[in-house]
Amino acid sequence: MPQPYIEHVNLTVSDPERMAQLLHRLFGWHVRWEGPARDNGRVIHIGDERTYLAVYTPPEAPEADTFAKGRPLNHVGILVDDLDEIERRVVAAGLVPFAHADYDPGRRFYFLDYDGTEFEIVSYA
């Protein structure tokens, strides 16, 4: 039996198309599937051939406090080879990197997406 791994994470977002475009610009990910979702929502699966993020929106716009940090998700960690290049892309998307750190075994920074979901970008290169 193969080693288990996280196949996907499903995030509620206010605009799945905008979020999918951001993930494509930042990481080069592609849309694997999109369409109707449970409870009459809409979802886009974006990632690579093995893993993806499902960016979901319900039929009515979620309330702003739905996206409060840590409620219940603290952050999504994305491993990249070129941390500096991804940071340039984050800034070009109009988002603000913060909490830069060098630590054993790598480097990292964080940013909040358009809905306030926190992402940690990490590199061990």
Residue pairs with C-beta under 8 A, 6 or more apart in sequence:
5 50
5 51
6 51
7 50
7 51
7 52
8 45
8 47
8 51
8 52
8 53
8 54
9 53
9 54
9 76
10 43
10 53
10 54
10 56
11 19
11 53
11 54
11 55
11 56
11 73
11 76
11 117
12 56
12 57
12 58
12 62
12 66
12 67
13 19
13 55
13 56
13 57
13 113
13 114
13 115
13 117
14 57
14 61
14 62
14 67
14 114
14 115
15 57
15 114
16 34
16 42
16 43
16 44
16 55
16 56
16 57
17 44
18 114
19 44
19 55
19 113
19 114
19 115
20 31
20 34
20 44
20 46
20 55
22 93
22 113
22 114
23 29
23 46
23 47
23 53
23 55
24 30
24 31
24 46
25 89
25 92
25 93
26 86
26 89
26 90
26 93
27 78
27 80
27 86
29 46
29 47
29 48
29 52
30 46
30 47
30 48
31 44
31 45
31 46
32 45
32 46
32 47
32 52
33 44
33 45
34 42
34 43
34 44
34 45
35 42
35 43
36 42
36 43
37 43
37 56
39 58
39 59
40 58
40 59
41 56
41 57
41 58
41 59
42 56
42 57
42 59
43 54
43 55
43 56
43 57
44 54
44 55
45 52
45 53
45 54
46 52
46 53
46 55
47 53
53 76
67 115
67 116
67 117
68 116
69 112
69 116
69 118
73 117
73 118
74 118
75 110
75 117
75 118
75 119
75 120
76 117
76 118
76 119
76 120
77 119
77 120
77 121
77 122
78 119
78 120
78 121
78 122
79 122
79 123
79 124
80 86
80 121
80 122
80 123
81 123
81 125
82 123
82 125
83 107
83 108
83 109
83 121
83 122
83 123
83 125
86 121
87 97
87 109
87 121
90 96
90 97
90 111
90 121
91 97
95 111
95 112
95 113
95 114
96 111
96 112
97 109
97 110
97 111
97 121
98 109
98 110
98 111
99 108
99 109
99 110
100 107
100 108
100 109
101 107
101 108
101 109
105 124
106 122
106 123
106 124
106 125
107 122
107 123
108 120
108 121
108 122
108 123
109 120
109 121
110 118
110 119
110 120
110 121
111 118
111 119
111 121
112 118
112 119
113 119
